[in-house]
Structure formats: C-alpha cells, structure tokens
Amino acid sequence: MTKAHIELGTSIYSFTNECHGRQMSWQDMIRLVDEKKLGTQIEVVGFQSFRSFPDVSDAEADAFRAVMAETSQTANCLGINADRFMKPNQPITDDAMVDYHERQIRSAAKLGFRVVRYQNTATPAVIRRCVPLAERLGVRLGLEIHAPHSPSHPDIIAYREMYAEVDSEMLGFIPDFGATARDVPQIHVDYFRNVVGAPENAIRKALEIWHDDSYEPFQRFGVFMGWCAQNGIEDRHGVELMIIFGIINRVDPAVWAEIMPQCFHIHGKFYDIDADGREAAIDYDKTLKVFLDNGFSGTMSCEWEGHMVNDKAALPRIEAWHRMCRDIIAKHA
C-alpha cells in the first residue's frame, strides 16, 4: 500500500462572502492564503473567479499565472460546471456537453491547473469522450462525489464502470466530506429558525427524516415535502429546509475505502469549527483516518460552505480548519 500523504490547500470558494460583498478579488484571496500559510494548493471555481470563463482569455490566464509565480501557491484544482439546462426545459445534447467540458478543460490547462473537478450531471458518456483531450493536456478529471450521492449509488457506479473500461490514470474521484456527515450543521438550524422563520415542527421533522436511516438519501426530499403538504407548511419554508438533504449525507465515512485507489483530491467541506477545535457536523477524525489508513496520497482543499447561511468572515474559519486537520493528521501519522 502507498504511504498515506495529505497535502493541505484552500479553495477560494471559501471566501464567497467576501466575493459577493466585493471585499476581495481572487488575487487578494490567493495572496491572503499564502500570507497566512493556509496550505500551498489553490482551488478555484472557474465561473466564480474568471470573467472570461469558460474560455479564459490570455490576459486573465497571464494574471493568474503571475499571482502563482509571486506566491508559494500551486494551481491545484479548478471547479468546472456541467450546465445541461442552461436554457429552461431545453437540455443540450451530449455533443454540446462534450464541447462545453472540453472548453473548460482547455482553460484549466491554460491556467496551469493539474486537476478539474467535474459534476455528476456530465454523464459517463460525455466524460469518456473528454479523456483523450485530458490525456494530451495532462489534466486529471475528478468526479466530485457530493451529497446526496455516495460511492455505492447507481449514478456513481456507472462512472466506476466507465472508469474500469477506459482505464486512464486521468480519471478519478474527489470525495466531498459533506457526503459522509454525522449531523446537520447547527448554523443551518439557527438560520432556519432565526432568519427563514420556519415553524418549529417543520424543523424538527426535517431533522428527524435526515437522521432516519430507513430512508435512502434521495428519498428524503419527497418524504419531507409530502409531510409539509399534509401539514400546511408553506412551500418557501419546505424548500429552504429541504436543502439539508442535498448538501450533507448521514453515511459512514468507511465507504470511501472502496474507491480510495482512484481518489487524488478531497473537498474538505465544513460548516463551523467549535470552541474545542472540531467540526460537529462532520467527524473529521474518523473520516481522515479512513483516508490515512487506506493509503490516500493527494491533496485536500479547505472548503468552508457556512457562507450559505451567514455572512461571517471566512479567514478565522479557514485558519481553524487548517489547525484541526494538521492536528488530526499528525495524530494518525
């Protein structure tokens, strides 16, 4: 077995509040990550940061490469999109999807990224056709396994089967730690109660369904919305609460072991770090131990998604995540 090694980095998606508030540019974010020594591996979401995306201009590519040269950071992972429904009710063809993905892969190479994170709605047929370009450009294609999916879901099995047939080292997986959570983030519960104004009985029911292991992850949406309809819960409240079934799964982290040889990057999703230096919703100690015990060798990006429900500054949370992960990795080394 390969000796485990996890190299920490930061996704500047974590600074979404600062991005939306026009408080920081992507250049500022990367420089801050470098200044604070928050890892050396940068992850960027293409459409969030680059105005010319999906066809990055020479000027924007030059600007990005200049910041990389100026700092100690490495362009590690670029998040790309599988926007099949760019026009409502008009899905684009597979040919158009291949072209759309290849444009983004070319931009990743132009910017200097070694990995792209792609989405499951791309379909195995589309990604299969992108492999020759990825191999020519030396860009690895990583399927993000994100809640409500898990490695054993039929959608993911279809990708695993395609990977086995194609047999390319350019293909792999990017586990998102939200897919193997242990609880609903308290910041979401506070948001539902104090900002959305959702009824207490609806909040309790959503949490009850989330914790009920008799339901498959994708079942929970329909079960909850059916309950809302029967109990007079306003659609706006039901839809807000329903998000917990799409961002986090109640699944044992041990499931990652079955795809470990094909994992080369991790999304270190988190929502809050408590006073004891732990993530209450996601058991990082247990989860990272699975990766270390199974010989994972690759990178992990800090990905704070608490910005979905509050406007707090990202930096203190990113710093806390890095401290937590360094401590856990050292403990299990």
MARTOR-903056 format. One record per residue (C-alpha): residue in three letters; residue number from 1; z, y, x. Coordinates in pm, 1 decimal, m for minus. Layout:
BEGIN
aa,i,z,y,x
ALA,NUM,Z,Y,X
...
END
This chain:
BEGIN
aa,i,z,y,x
MET,1,0.0,0.0,0.0
THR,2,m82.8,352.9,118.6
LYS,3,222.6,552.5,223.2
ALA,4,300.3,799.1,m52.7
HIS,5,246.8,1166.5,16.2
ILE,6,255.8,1453.2,m232.5
GLU,7,133.4,1792.4,m117.0
LEU,8,255.1,2072.3,m342.2
GLY,9,47.1,2362.4,m466.1
THR,10,29.4,2609.2,m752.2
SER,11,m207.7,2661.8,m1040.1
ILE,12,m253.3,3032.2,m1101.7
TYR,13,m288.2,2936.4,m1468.8
SER,14,92.5,2955.1,m1446.9
PHE,15,51.6,3334.5,m1430.4
THR,16,m119.3,3353.5,m1770.9
ASN,17,128.6,3615.4,m1898.0
GLU,18,51.5,3836.2,m1600.1
CYS,19,m320.9,3773.8,m1650.6
HIS,20,m314.6,3863.6,m2020.1
GLY,21,m97.6,4166.9,m1950.7
ARG,22,m343.2,4289.3,m1683.7
GLN,23,m48.9,4298.0,m1444.5
MET,24,m211.8,4088.4,m1172.7
SER,25,m561.0,3991.8,m1063.1
TRP,26,m636.7,3640.5,m944.1
GLN,27,m638.3,3782.6,m591.2
ASP,28,m284.0,3915.0,m645.4
MET,29,m170.5,3575.5,m775.9
ILE,30,m304.9,3383.2,m478.2
ARG,31,m156.0,3630.4,m231.0
LEU,32,181.6,3609.1,m406.5
VAL,33,176.4,3228.1,m396.6
ASP,34,101.4,3249.0,m25.3
GLU,35,363.2,3515.4,44.9
LYS,36,634.9,3317.9,m135.5
LYS,37,526.4,2991.8,30.0
LEU,38,471.4,2812.8,m300.9
GLY,39,261.0,2536.6,m152.8
THR,40,m80.1,2559.7,10.7
GLN,41,m305.1,2408.3,m257.3
ILE,42,m450.3,2652.6,m510.5
GLU,43,m571.6,2551.9,m855.0
VAL,44,m774.2,2786.3,m1075.5
VAL,45,m914.3,2763.5,m1428.3
GLY,46,m1275.0,2875.0,m1396.6
PHE,47,m1318.0,3062.9,m1721.3
GLN,48,m978.5,3232.6,m1691.3
SER,49,m1034.0,3382.8,m1347.9
PHE,50,m1404.3,3424.7,m1272.2
ARG,51,m1607.3,3664.2,m1485.0
SER,52,m1939.0,3510.6,m1376.6
PHE,53,m1829.9,3154.3,m1460.7
PRO,54,m1981.8,2900.4,m1524.6
ASP,55,m2246.4,3030.8,m1282.1
VAL,56,m2034.1,3200.7,m1019.0
SER,57,m2208.3,3493.3,m852.1
ASP,58,m2244.1,3532.4,m476.1
ALA,59,m2017.2,3836.9,m487.6
GLU,60,m1740.0,3657.3,m672.4
ALA,61,m1767.2,3348.6,m451.1
ASP,62,m1753.0,3567.1,m140.0
ALA,63,m1444.9,3747.2,m273.8
PHE,64,m1268.6,3418.0,m342.9
ARG,65,m1353.3,3269.4,m5.0
ALA,66,m1230.1,3589.6,160.9
VAL,67,m888.1,3552.7,m3.1
MET,68,m875.1,3188.4,104.3
ALA,69,m953.9,3292.2,462.7
GLU,70,m695.6,3570.1,450.0
THR,71,m416.1,3337.1,336.1
SER,72,m298.7,2988.3,429.4
GLN,73,m420.2,2854.4,94.3
THR,74,m680.2,2584.3,30.1
ALA,75,m911.8,2582.6,m271.3
ASN,76,m797.4,2252.5,m417.0
CYS,77,m880.0,2209.3,m787.1
LEU,78,m1097.6,2401.4,m1033.0
GLY,79,m1045.8,2351.0,m1405.5
ILE,80,m1377.7,2321.0,m1591.2
ASN,81,m1447.6,2304.0,m1964.0
ALA,82,m1619.1,2061.0,m2199.3
ASP,83,m1708.1,2303.6,m2477.3
ARG,84,m1912.5,2077.1,m2703.4
PHE,85,m1861.4,2307.3,m3002.7
MET,86,m1946.0,2648.3,m2859.6
LYS,87,m2106.8,2716.8,m3197.7
PRO,88,m1901.5,2610.9,m3503.3
ASN,89,m2016.8,2279.8,m3652.2
GLN,90,m2308.2,2263.1,m3406.8
PRO,91,m2225.5,2015.3,m3129.4
ILE,92,m2450.1,2047.2,m2827.1
THR,93,m2648.4,1746.5,m2706.6
ASP,94,m2550.0,1522.1,m2417.7
ASP,95,m2837.0,1668.0,m2214.3
ALA,96,m2694.6,2015.8,m2267.1
MET,97,m2344.9,1890.3,m2183.7
VAL,98,m2467.1,1741.7,m1856.4
ASP,99,m2632.6,2070.4,m1765.5
TYR,100,m2316.6,2262.8,m1862.3
HIS,101,m2096.4,2040.7,m1645.3
GLU,102,m2335.7,2044.5,m1351.1
ARG,103,m2341.6,2424.8,m1352.1
GLN,104,m1962.0,2425.5,m1329.5
ILE,105,m1959.9,2159.8,m1056.4
ARG,106,m2207.1,2367.3,m852.2
SER,107,m1981.5,2669.8,m894.0
ALA,108,m1683.2,2464.9,m776.4
ALA,109,m1870.8,2372.1,m459.4
LYS,110,m1984.7,2731.0,m409.5
LEU,111,m1623.8,2848.7,m429.4
GLY,112,m1509.8,2575.8,m189.5
PHE,113,m1312.0,2354.2,m429.9
ARG,114,m1276.5,1984.9,m347.1
VAL,115,m1179.2,1868.7,m696.2
VAL,116,m1268.9,1962.9,m1051.9
ARG,117,m1051.6,1886.1,m1349.9
TYR,118,m1269.3,1786.9,m1642.9
GLN,119,m1175.3,1722.0,m2006.5
ASN,120,m1196.0,1400.3,m2206.8
THR,121,m1434.0,1550.4,m2465.1
ALA,122,m1704.8,1544.6,m2197.5
THR,123,m1756.0,1170.4,m2274.5
PRO,124,m1808.0,892.6,m2017.9
ALA,125,m2186.6,905.9,m2065.9
VAL,126,m2200.6,1271.3,m1959.6
ILE,127,m1972.6,1230.2,m1657.5
ARG,128,m2166.6,923.1,m1541.7
ARG,129,m2478.1,1141.4,m1518.5
CYS,130,m2289.0,1405.5,m1316.8
VAL,131,m2184.0,1162.4,m1042.8
PRO,132,m2497.4,1195.0,m822.8
LEU,133,m2451.5,1573.4,m803.6
ALA,134,m2078.6,1536.6,m732.7
GLU,135,m2154.8,1291.9,m452.5
ARG,136,m2413.3,1526.1,m297.7
LEU,137,m2176.0,1822.7,m311.4
GLY,138,m1861.2,1632.9,m213.5
VAL,139,m1670.2,1740.8,m525.1
ARG,140,m1438.3,1487.2,m687.6
LEU,141,m1434.7,1465.2,m1067.2
GLY,142,m1086.7,1415.6,m1210.8
LEU,143,m1031.4,1339.3,m1578.5
GLU,144,m715.6,1513.2,m1694.5
ILE,145,m501.8,1268.2,m1892.2
HIS,146,m323.3,1507.2,m2123.7
ALA,147,m109.4,1451.5,m2432.1
PRO,148,m162.4,1302.3,m2682.0
HIS,149,m359.5,1063.0,m2459.3
SER,150,m213.0,809.2,m2217.5
PRO,151,m381.0,575.4,m1965.1
SER,152,m398.2,294.4,m2222.4
HIS,153,m553.3,495.7,m2506.9
PRO,154,m902.6,370.5,m2605.8
ASP,155,m1057.6,707.8,m2511.9
ILE,156,m921.2,673.0,m2158.6
ILE,157,m1003.4,302.2,m2138.0
ALA,158,m1369.0,397.9,m2197.7
TYR,159,m1355.6,620.6,m1888.6
ARG,160,m1183.2,349.3,m1687.8
GLU,161,m1457.0,103.2,m1777.8
MET,162,m1726.8,353.5,m1680.7
TYR,163,m1548.0,420.1,m1350.3
ALA,164,m1547.3,47.2,m1274.2
GLU,165,m1920.7,23.9,m1342.7
VAL,166,m2018.1,331.4,m1138.1
ASP,167,m1775.4,254.4,m853.1
SER,168,m1776.9,600.4,m695.6
GLU,169,m1492.9,746.5,m492.4
MET,170,m1582.1,1079.7,m651.1
LEU,171,m1431.8,963.6,m983.1
GLY,172,m1061.2,963.0,m1057.7
PHE,173,m778.3,1080.6,m1278.6
ILE,174,m548.3,1381.1,m1296.8
PRO,175,m222.7,1288.7,m1472.8
ASP,176,m62.0,1571.9,m1667.7
PHE,177,314.3,1525.3,m1676.8
GLY,178,329.8,1653.5,m2034.4
ALA,179,174.7,1321.1,m2134.9
THR,180,495.2,1137.8,m2037.0
ALA,181,774.1,1364.2,m2159.6
ARG,182,1121.0,1276.3,m2285.7
ASP,183,1191.1,1566.0,m2522.2
VAL,184,1044.0,1872.0,m2691.5
PRO,185,1096.4,2186.1,m2479.6
GLN,186,1382.3,2395.7,m2614.4
ILE,187,1178.2,2712.2,m2563.4
HIS,188,935.4,2581.4,m2826.1
VAL,189,1215.6,2508.6,m3071.9
ASP,190,1352.0,2860.3,m3016.3
TYR,191,1004.3,3003.6,m3070.4
PHE,192,952.4,2813.2,m3396.2
ARG,193,1291.0,2929.1,m3522.6
ASN,194,1311.9,3287.6,m3398.2
VAL,195,950.4,3405.3,m3377.4
VAL,196,749.4,3192.0,m3619.3
GLY,197,1032.0,3178.9,m3873.5
ALA,198,960.9,2816.5,m3961.8
PRO,199,1202.5,2656.1,m4210.8
GLU,200,1480.1,2450.2,m4052.7
ASN,201,1386.2,2139.0,m4248.6
ALA,202,1031.3,2158.4,m4111.6
ILE,203,1156.6,2199.3,m3754.0
ARG,204,1388.6,1901.0,m3798.0
LYS,205,1109.1,1689.1,m3945.9
ALA,206,866.5,1773.8,m3664.5
LEU,207,1127.1,1677.1,m3404.5
GLU,208,1212.7,1358.7,m3594.6
ILE,209,847.5,1250.0,m3603.0
TRP,210,798.2,1336.8,m3235.8
HIS,211,1092.0,1112.8,m3140.4
ASP,212,988.0,827.1,m3371.6
ASP,213,828.1,562.9,m3150.5
SER,214,691.7,373.7,m3450.9
TYR,215,406.0,626.3,m3464.1
GLU,216,110.7,633.4,m3228.4
PRO,217,74.2,981.0,m3071.2
PHE,218,m238.1,1070.1,m3270.3
GLN,219,m74.6,956.8,m3597.5
ARG,220,197.3,1217.4,m3578.3
PHE,221,m32.8,1506.8,m3668.9
GLY,222,m131.6,1358.5,m4003.7
VAL,223,214.1,1225.5,m4086.3
PHE,224,369.9,1566.3,m4030.0
MET,225,106.6,1768.5,m4215.5
GLY,226,127.8,1522.6,m4505.0
TRP,227,503.2,1576.2,m4518.0
CYS,228,450.0,1954.8,m4508.5
ALA,229,209.3,1937.3,m4804.0
GLN,230,456.0,1731.1,m5005.5
ASN,231,745.3,1963.7,m4928.1
GLY,232,588.7,2305.3,m4983.4
ILE,233,575.5,2410.3,m4618.2
GLU,234,329.9,2693.6,m4557.3
ASP,235,22.2,2593.9,m4358.4
ARG,236,92.4,2861.0,m4095.9
HIS,237,429.4,2704.6,m4021.7
GLY,238,296.1,2349.5,m4022.4
VAL,239,12.6,2435.6,m3785.7
GLU,240,247.9,2612.2,m3542.7
LEU,241,493.5,2321.9,m3538.6
MET,242,219.5,2062.7,m3506.6
ILE,243,138.6,2181.1,m3154.1
ILE,244,423.5,1972.3,m3012.8
PHE,245,223.0,1658.0,m3092.4
GLY,246,m67.7,1784.3,m2881.6
ILE,247,100.0,1919.3,m2569.4
ILE,248,363.0,1653.2,m2495.0
ASN,249,389.0,1276.3,m2546.7
ARG,250,700.4,1064.4,m2571.6
VAL,251,583.4,795.8,m2327.9
ASP,252,748.4,614.8,m2036.1
PRO,253,618.4,757.0,m1703.3
ALA,254,580.5,399.1,m1576.6
VAL,255,238.9,391.9,m1749.6
TRP,256,91.0,595.0,m1463.2
ALA,257,125.0,297.5,m1227.9
GLU,258,m172.7,116.3,m1381.3
ILE,259,m418.3,388.8,m1272.7
MET,260,m240.7,504.6,m957.1
PRO,261,m515.5,394.8,m712.6
GLN,262,m758.1,631.9,m887.4
CYS,263,m524.3,932.6,m906.7
PHE,264,m580.0,1204.2,m647.2
HIS,265,m428.5,1513.2,m808.9
ILE,266,m143.7,1584.0,m1052.1
HIS,267,m76.0,1858.2,m1302.9
GLY,268,294.6,1925.0,m1262.3
LYS,269,334.0,2053.6,m1617.2
PHE,270,667.8,2209.9,m1702.7
TYR,271,821.0,2448.5,m1954.1
ASP,272,1157.9,2552.8,m1817.4
ILE,273,1397.7,2472.7,m1535.3
ASP,274,1763.6,2480.6,m1640.3
ALA,275,2068.2,2606.1,m1451.5
ASP,276,2108.7,2262.2,m1293.9
GLY,277,1757.9,2282.1,m1148.9
ARG,278,1596.8,2024.5,m1377.6
GLU,279,1322.2,2015.8,m1639.3
ALA,280,1498.6,1896.7,m1955.7
ALA,281,1180.1,1802.4,m2143.2
ILE,282,1011.0,1607.7,m1861.0
ASP,283,1204.5,1369.8,m1637.6
TYR,284,1065.5,1473.9,m1300.2
ASP,285,1295.7,1246.7,m1104.0
LYS,286,1180.9,936.5,m1291.0
THR,287,816.7,1045.9,m1303.2
LEU,288,778.6,1138.2,m937.3
LYS,289,949.7,814.3,m837.6
VAL,290,670.3,622.8,m1015.3
PHE,291,412.7,805.9,m802.7
LEU,292,604.5,768.4,m478.4
ASP,293,684.4,400.7,m536.1
ASN,294,318.9,326.4,m612.3
GLY,295,172.4,493.2,m304.8
PHE,296,23.6,809.5,m455.3
SER,297,m137.2,1023.2,m187.5
GLY,298,m269.9,1356.9,m303.8
THR,299,m182.5,1697.9,m437.3
MET,300,28.7,1829.1,m724.9
SER,301,m6.8,2172.2,m882.0
CYS,302,281.6,2362.0,m1033.6
GLU,303,166.0,2432.3,m1389.9
TRP,304,402.5,2644.5,m1599.1
GLU,305,299.3,2640.7,m1964.0
GLY,306,600.5,2820.9,m2106.0
HIS,307,375.2,3123.1,m2146.2
MET,308,251.8,2966.2,m2469.3
VAL,309,571.9,3071.5,m2643.4
ASN,310,727.8,3351.8,m2439.8
ASP,311,629.3,3643.6,m2220.5
LYS,312,863.4,3582.8,m1928.2
ALA,313,753.3,3633.9,m1569.8
ALA,314,608.4,3326.2,m1404.9
LEU,315,732.4,3368.8,m1047.9
PRO,316,1101.0,3271.3,m1089.2
ARG,317,997.0,2961.1,m1283.2
ILE,318,735.1,2859.8,m1027.4
GLU,319,989.3,2902.7,m747.6
ALA,320,1241.9,2687.8,m937.5
TRP,321,979.6,2416.1,m992.8
HIS,322,896.8,2402.7,m621.9
ARG,323,1265.6,2375.1,m529.3
MET,324,1313.9,2094.1,m781.8
CYS,325,1009.8,1899.3,m663.1
ARG,326,1089.7,1937.9,m294.2
ASP,327,1441.7,1806.7,m357.2
ILE,328,1321.3,1507.7,m561.0
ILE,329,1050.5,1413.3,m311.1
ALA,330,1297.4,1437.3,m21.9
LYS,331,1546.5,1219.7,m210.7
HIS,332,1293.9,942.1,m267.2
ALA,333,1123.3,965.1,72.6
END
